[in-house]
Amino acid sequence: MSKSHRSNREAKKQALLTPKEKKAAKRLKKHVGDATPFIVKAP
């Protein structure tokens, strides 16, 4: 007996972000607190 393939199998989900976008988001998340915020006093 031969094995049969499932024809009603679900299609693979598409990724929400590309690998480049994932890396950029990860890098941004890692360095969120690095920049010193500008403090502007109103006159």
Buried (B, 14 or more C-beta within 10 A) or exposed (E): EEEEEEEEEEEEEEEEEEEEEEEEEEEEEEEEEEEEEEEEEEE
